[in-house]
Amino acid sequence: MISLALLWHQHQPLYKDPAHPNPEGSYLEPWVRLHALRDYYSMAALVAEYPGVHLTINLTPALLWQIEDYTERGATDQCLELTRTPVSSLDWDQRDEILSSFFDADWHHQIFPHPRYKELFEQRSDGYSFSEQDLRDLQMWFNLAWFGREFHNGEIELITGEEASVRRFVQQGRSFSREDIDAMIEEQYKIMRAVIPLHRALQDRGQIEVSTTPFYHPILPLLIDTDQATIDRPGAAHPARFAFPMDAEAQVASAVEKYKEWFGRAPRGMWPAEGAVSQSTVPLFAGHGIAWVATDQGVLARSGRWGYEVDKPNVLCRPYRAEEGQEQVSVFFRDTVLSDAVGFHYHGFSDYREAARDFLHRMKEHCAHHDHDDAVHTVILDGENAWGAYREDARPFLHAFYGLLEEDTEVRSLTFSEYLDGNSDRGIPPHPLDQQEKVYNLYTGSWIDEMGSAPGVDLGTWIGEPEENRAWELLLTVREALDEVEATLASHPDAFEALYRAEGSDWFWWFGQDQDSGNDAAFDDLFRMHLKNVYRGLGLDPPSELDRPIVSRDVIWTFTYPVDRVAPGHCLVIQTNCPGELTWWLGEEDARTEALSLVGGVMAGVRRHHAILGPFEDGSGPLHFRFRCTDRDCDGKGLCCREDEHIVRVEQ
């Protein structure tokens, strides 16, 4: 029997400005709320429909705290406030913000399937004016598009006993009233209120395990000592040393304590932020009662003196015992190929049942060469970002996958704790820690191999490039300021919470050239906002150095915010929400064509595609460009396929 330990990871950075004067509008981005409508409740509810399927859902404390902030402390985000504001009360800046940002959704899967939303999108892109009714309909559709498909199709009885649905609004389609919008918002709160209770109930009945992550999603090995960071990209260098292991421990400890409040028990497992581990992290996990952690097979491949042969099932498909001093923890290593197949490959299948069959076939083929009948295949991936690329929010794929998994007589799905502790009711024997092979010198790495670096997982995505290192040095300056005034968590809790928030991995992910959100400046602003709040928590004015951006400010052109000029010396970013090719030329130059790059992801809100042009010299002539959509679901009739010519002048 082959065991499948499947983990869906769900996380959002902290978008809240704690220094905001009131909770309303204190969130600068709406993604916690919007992904709650599509993913956080429904991913667990879908599993509940298949009792024979057992799996793990990782919910980061930063994510759950933000959901709770909406439902219990009156917090809202700026987009929700714009949705709540009667159209007649909107000023011109607010109207402009709605028109430029309320199309921030996947064009082919969230906008074009809804005739009225598509009509408004084309109306905006063609430069036509919006009536008050148009704006009300846009307020409604930006939100409706993010509800999970089940809420579009019918009444869903939630774990809380409430019923949630937006079917009548989807069927109505247009001409929404202020009262309709208020009623739609109430449906959102019903869903958000049910997220934690549903996960708690499924865990209590034994079908899922809820694992956690250090509170604000930091890269633990970097908090312990940046000098130990593995970076192998040409030109990369370590910043001034940041070494505060007490912060790493505080992030783990606070995650464990908050988990107990939410779920009435201590967590058994952790998916460390980005799967980042090192030998030095072992005591942090074990010392706080964590029985298992998981990371990528690339870490196992580079552990020990000579590395491990992870292409062999006997090596990969098992947990290992990591030891540091007297502390021990079980470590599972994910199958990178199968995990990435779900995250990046299966959305392209026309038949999702065939995609699910392919997954099971590949897993069985891999385990066919395993010497033991208790192999455990570890598959871990983002449980929200991937679904934007699937049709119908991946519901057909997930139903096919869970259905085939439940029926399969050769594969048994289980939670990580089930594999370790055993479950006699399901015929699962225990696999205790003392019977696991020891992994030597757990490598300092993560789930990702930094783009442009030597082969093999490392930590270069968060450190080593000039932007990343400047961020680490700013963080170091702020951290030392706390020590200089002898502040403690007890004496200055707000300052330390702001510090811990700034230590999160999310900001560092987007710094440098190796990753691109399509809106790196926004994450730069959030990072420096948290640093400024450390000083405010100490009763001090933030230094002016924190006003200087880390990320260069490029000019962004979108179909709903088409700028008409870019200054010499600046870059122009052509950004779309679907894949395609850009043909462009300057003045009388020959045209050139290039594919747009995929950027963004869950932390950036939606998956975007872009091309960066420039910087341009003064007098270089107007920039002309055409966009051609290459999305496989495109019917050739949308605005993205018209290949209109656009012109942007290069001038001050």
C-alpha positions as CSV (number, residue, x, y, z in Angstrom):
1,M,0.0,0.0,0.0
2,I,1.4,3.4,-1.0
3,S,0.7,6.3,1.4
4,L,0.1,9.8,0.2
5,A,0.8,12.6,2.6
6,L,-0.8,15.7,0.8
7,L,-0.5,19.2,2.2
8,W,-2.2,22.3,1.0
9,H,-0.4,25.5,2.2
10,Q,-2.3,28.7,2.6
11,H,-0.8,32.0,3.6
12,Q,-1.0,35.8,3.2
13,P,1.4,38.5,4.2
14,L,0.2,41.0,6.8
15,Y,-1.5,43.7,4.8
16,K,-2.7,45.7,7.8
17,D,-1.3,49.0,8.8
18,P,-1.5,48.8,12.6
19,A,-0.9,52.6,12.8
20,H,-4.1,53.3,10.9
21,P,-6.4,55.5,13.0
22,N,-9.3,53.0,12.9
23,P,-9.9,49.4,11.9
24,E,-12.0,50.4,8.8
25,G,-9.8,50.5,5.8
26,S,-6.7,49.5,7.7
27,Y,-5.8,46.7,5.3
28,L,-4.0,48.1,2.2
29,E,-4.8,45.0,0.1
30,P,-8.0,42.9,-0.1
31,W,-6.4,39.5,-0.7
32,V,-7.1,37.8,2.7
33,R,-10.8,38.6,2.3
34,L,-11.0,37.7,-1.4
35,H,-9.1,34.4,-1.1
36,A,-11.3,33.5,1.9
37,L,-14.3,33.7,-0.4
38,R,-12.7,31.4,-3.0
39,D,-10.3,29.2,-1.2
40,Y,-10.0,29.1,2.5
41,Y,-13.5,27.7,3.4
42,S,-14.0,25.8,0.2
43,M,-10.7,23.9,0.1
44,A,-11.6,22.3,3.5
45,A,-15.3,21.9,2.6
46,L,-14.4,20.0,-0.6
47,V,-12.3,17.5,1.4
48,A,-15.3,16.9,3.7
49,E,-17.3,15.6,0.7
50,Y,-14.8,12.7,0.5
51,P,-14.6,11.0,3.9
52,G,-12.0,8.5,2.7
53,V,-9.6,11.3,1.8
54,H,-7.3,12.4,4.6
55,L,-4.8,15.3,4.2
56,T,-3.1,18.2,5.9
57,I,-3.9,21.9,5.5
58,N,-1.3,24.3,6.6
59,L,-2.8,27.6,7.8
60,T,-0.3,30.3,8.8
61,P,-1.0,32.3,12.0
62,A,-0.6,35.6,10.0
63,L,-3.4,34.5,7.7
64,L,-5.8,33.3,10.5
65,W,-5.1,36.4,12.6
66,Q,-6.1,38.6,9.6
67,I,-9.4,36.7,9.0
68,E,-10.2,37.0,12.7
69,D,-9.4,40.7,12.5
70,Y,-12.1,41.1,9.9
71,T,-14.7,39.0,11.7
72,E,-14.1,40.0,15.3
73,R,-12.3,43.3,15.4
74,G,-14.1,45.3,12.7
75,A,-11.1,45.6,10.4
76,T,-11.7,46.1,6.7
77,D,-9.6,46.8,3.6
78,Q,-9.5,49.8,1.4
79,C,-11.2,47.9,-1.5
80,L,-14.0,46.9,0.8
81,E,-14.5,50.5,1.9
82,L,-14.7,51.5,-1.7
83,T,-17.3,48.8,-2.2
84,R,-19.3,50.0,0.7
85,T,-19.3,53.7,-0.2
86,P,-22.4,54.8,-2.1
87,V,-21.5,55.7,-5.7
88,S,-23.1,59.2,-5.2
89,S,-20.6,59.8,-2.3
90,L,-17.4,58.8,-4.2
91,D,-14.9,61.6,-4.9
92,W,-13.0,61.6,-8.2
93,D,-9.9,59.9,-6.7
94,Q,-12.1,57.1,-5.3
95,R,-13.8,56.6,-8.7
96,D,-10.5,56.5,-10.4
97,E,-9.2,53.9,-7.9
98,I,-12.3,51.7,-8.5
99,L,-11.9,51.9,-12.3
100,S,-8.3,51.0,-12.2
101,S,-8.2,48.3,-9.5
102,F,-11.7,46.6,-9.5
103,F,-10.7,44.5,-12.6
104,D,-7.9,42.8,-10.6
105,A,-8.9,39.3,-11.4
106,D,-8.1,36.6,-13.9
107,W,-9.6,37.8,-17.2
108,H,-10.4,34.4,-18.7
109,H,-11.6,32.6,-15.5
110,Q,-13.1,35.4,-13.4
111,I,-14.1,38.3,-15.8
112,F,-14.9,37.0,-19.2
113,P,-17.3,34.2,-18.1
114,H,-19.7,36.9,-16.7
115,P,-21.2,39.0,-19.5
116,R,-21.7,42.2,-17.4
117,Y,-18.3,42.1,-15.9
118,K,-16.7,41.6,-19.3
119,E,-18.8,44.4,-20.7
120,L,-17.6,46.8,-18.0
121,F,-14.0,45.6,-18.6
122,E,-14.2,46.5,-22.3
123,Q,-16.0,49.7,-21.5
124,R,-13.1,50.8,-19.3
125,S,-10.4,49.6,-21.6
126,D,-12.0,51.5,-24.5
127,G,-12.0,54.7,-22.5
128,Y,-15.8,55.2,-22.2
129,S,-17.3,56.9,-19.2
130,F,-19.1,55.1,-16.4
131,S,-22.5,56.0,-15.1
132,E,-23.4,55.7,-11.5
133,Q,-25.1,52.4,-12.3
134,D,-22.0,51.1,-14.1
135,L,-19.9,51.9,-11.0
136,R,-22.4,50.1,-8.7
137,D,-22.3,47.1,-11.0
138,L,-18.5,47.2,-11.0
139,Q,-18.5,47.4,-7.1
140,M,-20.6,44.2,-7.1
141,W,-18.8,42.2,-9.8
142,F,-15.3,42.7,-8.5
143,N,-16.5,41.0,-5.3
144,L,-18.8,38.4,-6.9
145,A,-15.9,37.1,-9.2
146,W,-14.0,36.1,-6.1
147,F,-16.7,33.9,-4.5
148,G,-16.1,30.2,-4.9
149,R,-18.2,28.5,-7.7
150,E,-20.3,26.6,-5.2
151,F,-21.6,30.0,-3.8
152,H,-22.4,31.1,-7.3
153,N,-24.4,27.9,-7.9
154,G,-26.6,27.5,-4.8
155,E,-27.2,27.8,-1.1
156,I,-24.3,26.4,1.0
157,E,-24.9,25.4,4.6
158,L,-21.9,26.4,6.5
159,I,-20.4,24.7,9.5
160,T,-21.7,27.6,11.6
161,G,-25.3,26.8,10.7
162,E,-25.6,29.9,8.5
163,E,-26.3,29.6,4.7
164,A,-24.3,31.6,2.2
165,S,-25.0,32.2,-1.5
166,V,-24.6,34.8,-4.2
167,R,-26.6,32.9,-6.8
168,R,-29.4,35.5,-7.0
169,F,-26.9,38.2,-7.7
170,V,-25.0,36.2,-10.4
171,Q,-28.4,35.5,-12.0
172,Q,-29.5,39.1,-11.8
173,G,-26.2,40.1,-13.5
174,R,-26.7,43.9,-13.6
175,S,-28.6,46.9,-12.3
176,F,-27.6,46.3,-8.7
177,S,-28.8,48.5,-5.9
178,R,-27.0,49.7,-2.8
179,E,-29.0,47.2,-0.8
180,D,-27.8,44.4,-3.1
181,I,-24.2,45.3,-2.4
182,D,-24.8,45.4,1.3
183,A,-26.4,42.0,1.2
184,M,-23.5,40.6,-0.8
185,I,-21.0,41.9,1.7
186,E,-22.9,40.1,4.5
187,E,-22.4,36.8,2.6
188,Q,-18.7,37.4,2.7
189,Y,-18.7,37.7,6.4
190,K,-20.7,34.5,6.8
191,I,-18.0,32.6,4.9
192,M,-15.0,34.3,6.7
193,R,-16.6,33.5,10.1
194,A,-16.8,29.8,9.2
195,V,-13.2,29.3,8.1
196,I,-11.6,28.4,11.5
197,P,-14.6,26.5,12.8
198,L,-14.7,24.2,9.7
199,H,-11.0,23.4,10.0
200,R,-11.3,22.8,13.7
201,A,-14.3,20.4,13.2
202,L,-12.6,18.4,10.4
203,Q,-9.4,18.0,12.5
204,D,-11.5,17.0,15.5
205,R,-13.1,14.2,13.5
206,G,-9.7,13.1,12.2
207,Q,-10.1,13.7,8.5
208,I,-7.6,16.5,8.2
209,E,-4.6,17.7,10.2
210,V,-4.0,21.4,10.5
211,S,-0.4,22.3,10.6
212,T,1.1,25.7,11.2
213,T,4.1,28.0,10.4
214,P,6.2,30.4,12.5
215,F,3.8,33.3,13.1
216,Y,4.7,36.0,10.5
217,H,6.2,33.5,8.0
218,P,9.9,34.3,8.5
219,I,12.8,32.3,7.0
220,L,14.0,30.9,10.3
221,P,17.6,30.1,9.3
222,L,18.1,33.8,8.3
223,L,16.8,35.1,11.6
224,I,19.2,32.7,13.4
225,D,22.2,33.8,11.3
226,T,22.3,35.4,7.9
227,D,26.0,34.5,7.6
228,Q,24.9,30.8,7.3
229,A,22.6,31.6,4.3
230,T,23.2,29.4,1.3
231,I,23.6,31.8,-1.7
232,D,25.2,30.7,-5.0
233,R,24.0,33.2,-7.6
234,P,26.9,34.9,-9.4
235,G,27.5,38.3,-7.8
236,A,25.5,37.6,-4.6
237,A,26.9,38.5,-1.3
238,H,25.9,38.4,2.4
239,P,24.7,41.6,4.0
240,A,25.9,42.8,7.4
241,R,25.3,39.9,9.8
242,F,21.8,39.6,11.3
243,A,21.8,37.0,14.0
244,F,18.8,37.0,16.4
245,P,17.9,33.4,17.2
246,M,15.6,34.7,20.0
247,D,13.4,36.2,17.3
248,A,13.2,32.9,15.5
249,E,12.1,31.2,18.7
250,A,9.6,33.9,19.4
251,Q,8.0,33.4,16.0
252,V,7.7,29.6,16.6
253,A,6.5,30.1,20.2
254,S,3.8,32.6,19.3
255,A,2.5,30.3,16.5
256,V,2.1,27.4,18.9
257,E,0.3,29.5,21.5
258,K,-2.1,31.0,19.1
259,Y,-2.8,27.7,17.5
260,K,-3.9,26.4,20.8
261,E,-6.4,29.2,21.1
262,W,-7.9,28.5,17.7
263,F,-7.9,24.7,17.7
264,G,-8.0,23.7,21.4
265,R,-4.9,21.6,21.1
266,A,-1.2,22.0,20.4
267,P,0.0,21.6,16.8
268,R,1.8,18.4,15.8
269,G,3.4,19.7,12.6
270,M,4.9,22.7,10.8
271,W,5.5,23.6,7.2
272,P,8.3,26.2,7.9
273,A,7.9,29.3,5.8
274,E,8.9,28.3,2.3
275,G,10.1,25.0,3.6
276,A,13.2,26.7,4.9
277,V,15.1,24.6,7.4
278,S,18.7,24.1,8.7
279,Q,20.3,22.0,11.3
280,S,20.0,25.0,13.7
281,T,16.2,25.1,13.4
282,V,15.8,21.6,14.8
283,P,15.8,22.6,18.5
284,L,13.3,25.4,17.8
285,F,10.7,22.9,16.5
286,A,11.3,20.1,18.9
287,G,11.6,22.5,21.9
288,H,8.1,23.7,21.3
289,G,6.5,20.3,20.9
290,I,6.5,20.0,17.1
291,A,6.6,16.3,16.1
292,W,7.2,16.8,12.4
293,V,8.2,19.4,9.8
294,A,8.4,19.2,6.1
295,T,10.6,20.6,3.4
296,D,11.7,19.9,-0.2
297,Q,13.6,16.9,-1.6
298,G,16.3,19.3,-2.7
299,V,17.2,19.8,1.0
300,L,17.6,16.1,1.5
301,A,19.7,15.9,-1.8
302,R,22.2,18.3,-0.3
303,S,22.2,17.1,3.3
304,G,24.9,15.0,4.9
305,R,28.5,14.9,3.8
306,W,27.8,13.5,0.3
307,G,24.1,14.2,-0.2
308,Y,21.2,11.7,-0.5
309,E,20.1,10.0,-3.8
310,V,16.6,11.4,-3.8
311,D,15.8,10.0,-7.2
312,K,15.5,6.6,-5.5
313,P,12.1,5.9,-3.9
314,N,13.8,4.1,-1.0
315,V,15.5,7.3,-0.1
316,L,12.8,9.9,-0.7
317,C,9.6,8.2,0.3
318,R,10.1,8.1,4.1
319,P,10.5,10.5,7.0
320,Y,13.9,11.0,8.7
321,R,14.9,11.8,12.2
322,A,16.8,15.1,12.5
323,E,18.8,15.6,15.7
324,E,20.6,18.5,17.3
325,G,21.8,17.8,20.8
326,Q,19.0,16.1,22.7
327,E,16.3,17.5,20.4
328,Q,14.7,15.4,17.7
329,V,12.0,15.9,15.0
330,S,10.7,13.9,12.1
331,V,11.3,15.5,8.7
332,F,9.3,14.7,5.5
333,F,10.7,15.7,2.1
334,R,8.3,16.6,-0.6
335,D,8.3,15.1,-4.1
336,T,9.1,18.2,-6.1
337,V,8.0,16.8,-9.5
338,L,4.5,15.7,-8.4
339,S,4.0,18.8,-6.3
340,D,4.9,21.0,-9.2
341,A,2.7,19.0,-11.6
342,V,-0.4,20.0,-9.6
343,G,0.8,23.6,-9.1
344,F,2.0,24.3,-12.6
345,H,1.0,21.5,-15.1
346,Y,-2.3,19.9,-14.6
347,H,-4.3,23.1,-15.2
348,G,-3.5,22.7,-18.9
349,F,-5.4,19.3,-19.2
350,S,-8.7,19.5,-21.1
351,D,-9.9,16.5,-19.1
352,Y,-9.3,17.0,-15.3
353,R,-10.1,13.4,-14.6
354,E,-7.3,12.4,-16.9
355,A,-5.0,14.8,-15.0
356,A,-6.0,13.1,-11.7
357,R,-5.3,9.6,-13.2
358,D,-1.9,10.8,-14.4
359,F,-1.0,12.0,-10.9
360,L,-1.9,8.6,-9.4
361,H,-0.1,6.7,-12.2
362,R,3.1,8.7,-11.8
363,M,3.1,8.1,-8.1
364,K,2.6,4.4,-8.4
365,E,5.3,4.1,-11.1
366,H,7.7,5.9,-8.8
367,C,6.9,3.7,-5.8
368,A,7.0,0.5,-7.9
369,H,10.7,0.4,-7.2
370,H,10.4,0.8,-3.4
371,D,11.6,-2.1,-1.3
372,H,8.9,-1.6,1.4
373,D,5.2,-1.7,1.3
374,D,4.8,1.4,3.6
375,A,6.3,4.1,1.4
376,V,5.0,7.6,2.0
377,H,4.8,10.0,-0.9
378,T,4.9,13.6,0.3
379,V,3.2,16.2,-1.9
380,I,3.1,19.8,-0.8
381,L,2.1,22.9,-2.7
382,D,0.2,26.2,-2.5
383,G,-3.4,25.6,-1.8
384,E,-4.7,28.8,-3.2
385,N,-2.4,30.3,-5.8
386,A,-2.6,27.4,-8.3
387,W,-6.4,27.5,-8.7
388,G,-6.4,30.8,-10.5
389,A,-5.0,29.0,-13.6
390,Y,-7.6,26.2,-13.5
391,R,-11.0,26.3,-15.0
392,E,-13.9,26.9,-12.5
393,D,-11.5,27.6,-9.6
394,A,-10.2,24.0,-10.0
395,R,-13.4,22.5,-8.6
396,P,-13.6,19.9,-11.5
397,F,-10.0,18.9,-10.9
398,L,-10.3,18.6,-7.1
399,H,-13.5,16.6,-7.4
400,A,-11.9,14.2,-9.9
401,F,-8.7,13.9,-7.8
402,Y,-10.5,13.3,-4.5
403,G,-12.9,10.9,-6.1
404,L,-10.3,8.7,-7.7
405,L,-8.1,8.9,-4.6
406,E,-11.0,7.7,-2.4
407,E,-11.7,4.7,-4.8
408,D,-8.1,3.7,-5.3
409,T,-7.2,0.4,-3.7
410,E,-3.4,0.9,-4.0
411,V,-3.1,4.4,-2.6
412,R,-4.1,5.5,0.9
413,S,-4.2,9.2,1.7
414,L,-3.3,10.2,5.3
415,T,-2.1,13.0,7.5
416,F,1.5,13.3,8.6
417,S,0.6,12.5,12.2
418,E,-1.4,9.5,11.0
419,Y,1.7,8.1,9.4
420,L,3.8,8.7,12.5
421,D,1.3,7.6,15.1
422,G,-0.6,5.0,13.2
423,N,-4.3,4.6,12.9
424,S,-5.6,1.1,13.7
425,D,-9.1,2.0,12.3
426,R,-7.6,2.6,8.9
427,G,-4.9,-0.1,9.1
428,I,-2.0,2.3,9.3
429,P,0.9,1.1,11.4
430,P,2.9,3.6,13.5
431,H,6.3,4.8,12.4
432,P,7.9,6.2,15.6
433,L,10.8,8.6,15.7
434,D,13.3,6.1,17.1
435,Q,12.7,3.8,14.1
436,Q,13.4,6.5,11.5
437,E,16.8,6.8,9.9
438,K,18.8,9.8,11.0
439,V,19.4,12.6,8.4
440,Y,22.8,14.0,8.9
441,N,23.6,17.7,8.8
442,L,20.2,19.0,7.6
443,Y,21.0,21.3,4.8
444,T,20.2,25.1,5.0
445,G,17.7,25.4,2.1
446,S,14.1,25.8,1.1
447,W,11.7,24.5,-1.5
448,I,13.0,26.7,-4.2
449,D,16.2,27.0,-6.3
450,E,16.8,30.7,-6.8
451,M,16.5,31.8,-10.4
452,G,19.9,32.4,-12.0
453,S,21.8,30.5,-9.3
454,A,23.7,27.2,-9.4
455,P,21.5,24.1,-9.4
456,G,20.1,23.1,-6.0
457,V,17.8,24.7,-3.4
458,D,19.2,27.6,-1.4
459,L,18.0,30.8,0.4
460,G,19.0,33.2,-2.3
461,T,15.4,34.2,-3.1
462,W,15.5,36.2,0.2
463,I,19.1,37.4,0.5
464,G,22.2,38.2,-1.5
465,E,21.0,40.7,-4.1
466,P,21.5,44.5,-3.5
467,E,17.8,45.2,-2.8
468,E,17.5,42.2,-0.5
469,N,20.7,43.1,1.4
470,R,19.6,46.7,1.9
471,A,16.4,45.4,3.4
472,W,18.3,43.1,5.8
473,E,20.5,46.0,6.8
474,L,17.5,48.3,7.5
475,L,16.0,45.4,9.5
476,L,19.3,45.1,11.4
477,T,19.4,48.9,12.2
478,V,15.8,48.7,13.6
479,R,16.5,45.5,15.6
480,E,19.6,47.1,17.2
481,A,17.5,50.2,18.0
482,L,15.3,48.0,20.2
483,D,18.4,46.7,22.1
484,E,19.8,50.2,22.4
485,V,16.8,51.4,24.5
486,E,16.7,48.0,26.3
487,A,13.1,47.4,25.0
488,T,11.5,44.0,25.7
489,L,8.4,42.3,24.4
490,A,6.8,43.0,27.8
491,S,7.7,46.7,27.9
492,H,7.1,47.5,24.2
493,P,4.8,44.9,22.7
494,D,3.8,47.0,19.7
495,A,7.4,47.7,18.7
496,F,8.2,44.0,18.9
497,E,5.1,42.9,17.0
498,A,6.1,45.4,14.2
499,L,9.6,43.9,14.2
500,Y,8.3,40.4,13.9
501,R,6.0,41.5,11.0
502,A,9.0,43.0,9.2
503,E,10.9,39.8,9.6
504,G,8.4,37.9,7.4
505,S,9.7,36.4,4.2
506,D,7.1,38.0,2.0
507,W,8.8,41.3,1.6
508,F,12.2,39.8,0.9
509,W,10.7,37.4,-1.7
510,W,9.9,40.3,-4.0
511,F,13.2,42.3,-3.6
512,G,15.9,41.7,-6.2
513,Q,15.6,40.4,-9.8
514,D,14.9,36.7,-9.0
515,Q,11.1,37.2,-8.3
516,D,8.6,39.8,-9.5
517,S,5.1,40.4,-8.2
518,G,4.2,42.9,-10.9
519,N,3.9,45.4,-8.1
520,D,7.0,45.1,-6.0
521,A,6.7,48.7,-4.9
522,A,3.6,47.9,-2.8
523,F,5.5,45.2,-0.9
524,D,8.5,47.6,-0.4
525,D,6.0,50.1,1.1
526,L,4.6,47.5,3.4
527,F,8.0,46.3,4.6
528,R,9.1,49.9,5.4
529,M,5.7,50.6,7.0
530,H,6.3,47.8,9.5
531,L,9.9,49.1,10.2
532,K,8.5,52.6,10.9
533,N,6.0,51.1,13.3
534,V,8.8,49.7,15.4
535,Y,9.9,53.3,16.1
536,R,6.3,54.4,16.7
537,G,6.0,51.5,19.2
538,L,9.0,53.0,21.0
539,G,7.4,56.4,21.0
540,L,10.0,57.7,18.5
541,D,9.8,59.3,15.1
542,P,10.9,56.9,12.3
543,P,14.2,58.0,10.7
544,S,13.9,59.6,7.2
545,E,16.0,56.7,5.8
546,L,12.9,54.6,6.0
547,D,11.1,57.0,3.6
548,R,13.5,56.1,0.8
549,P,12.2,53.3,-1.4
550,I,14.2,50.1,-1.8
551,V,12.6,49.2,-5.1
552,S,12.8,51.5,-8.2
553,R,9.5,52.9,-9.2
554,D,8.6,51.9,-12.7
555,V,5.6,53.1,-14.7
556,I,2.9,50.4,-15.1
557,W,0.6,50.3,-18.1
558,T,-2.6,48.2,-17.9
559,F,-5.7,47.9,-20.0
560,T,-7.7,49.5,-17.2
561,Y,-5.0,52.2,-16.4
562,P,-3.3,53.0,-19.7
563,V,-0.7,55.7,-19.0
564,D,0.1,57.9,-22.0
565,R,3.8,58.8,-21.1
566,V,6.9,57.6,-19.4
567,A,9.8,59.9,-18.4
568,P,13.3,59.4,-19.9
569,G,15.4,57.1,-17.7
570,H,12.4,55.1,-16.5
571,C,11.1,51.7,-17.4
572,L,7.6,51.0,-18.7
573,V,5.9,47.8,-17.5
574,I,3.2,46.4,-19.8
575,Q,1.0,44.3,-17.5
576,T,-1.9,42.0,-18.3
577,N,-3.8,39.3,-16.4
578,C,-3.5,36.7,-19.1
579,P,-0.5,35.3,-21.0
580,G,0.5,36.7,-24.4
581,E,3.0,38.2,-26.7
582,L,4.0,41.8,-27.0
583,T,5.1,43.3,-30.2
584,W,6.7,46.8,-29.8
585,W,8.8,49.4,-31.4
586,L,10.3,52.8,-30.8
587,G,9.7,55.5,-33.3
588,E,10.9,54.2,-36.7
589,E,12.7,51.2,-35.3
590,D,12.0,47.7,-36.4
591,A,9.4,45.8,-34.3
592,R,10.3,43.1,-31.9
593,T,8.1,40.5,-30.3
594,E,8.6,38.8,-26.9
595,A,6.5,36.7,-24.6
596,L,5.3,38.2,-21.4
597,S,6.7,36.8,-18.2
598,L,4.5,35.3,-15.5
599,V,4.7,37.3,-12.3
600,G,2.8,37.6,-9.1
601,G,0.9,34.9,-7.4
602,V,-1.1,34.7,-4.2
603,M,0.9,37.2,-2.3
604,A,0.5,39.6,-5.3
605,G,-3.2,39.1,-5.4
606,V,-3.6,37.5,-8.9
607,R,-1.3,35.9,-11.4
608,R,-0.1,38.6,-13.8
609,H,2.0,38.7,-16.9
610,H,4.3,41.5,-17.9
611,A,7.1,42.8,-20.1
612,I,9.5,45.4,-18.8
613,L,10.6,47.9,-21.5
614,G,13.3,50.5,-21.2
615,P,14.7,52.6,-19.6
616,F,14.3,55.0,-22.5
617,E,16.5,57.9,-23.6
618,D,15.2,61.4,-24.1
619,G,14.1,61.9,-27.6
620,S,13.9,58.2,-28.4
621,G,10.5,58.6,-30.0
622,P,7.0,57.3,-29.1
623,L,6.7,53.7,-28.0
624,H,4.2,51.6,-30.0
625,F,3.0,48.2,-28.9
626,R,0.4,45.5,-29.5
627,F,-0.6,42.7,-27.2
628,R,-1.8,39.2,-28.4
629,C,-3.4,36.8,-26.0
630,T,-2.1,33.2,-25.9
631,D,-4.3,31.8,-23.2
632,R,-5.5,28.3,-24.2
633,D,-9.0,29.2,-23.0
634,C,-9.2,32.3,-25.1
635,D,-12.1,32.3,-27.6
636,G,-10.4,35.0,-29.8
637,K,-13.3,37.4,-29.1
638,G,-12.1,39.2,-26.0
639,L,-10.5,42.6,-25.7
640,C,-7.1,40.9,-25.1
641,C,-7.3,39.4,-28.6
642,R,-8.0,42.6,-30.6
643,E,-4.3,43.5,-31.0
644,D,-5.0,47.2,-30.9
645,E,-2.1,49.5,-31.3
646,H,-1.2,51.6,-28.2
647,I,1.2,54.5,-28.0
648,V,3.1,55.8,-25.0
649,R,5.2,59.0,-25.4
650,V,8.7,59.2,-23.9
651,E,8.8,62.6,-22.3
652,Q,8.8,64.4,-18.9
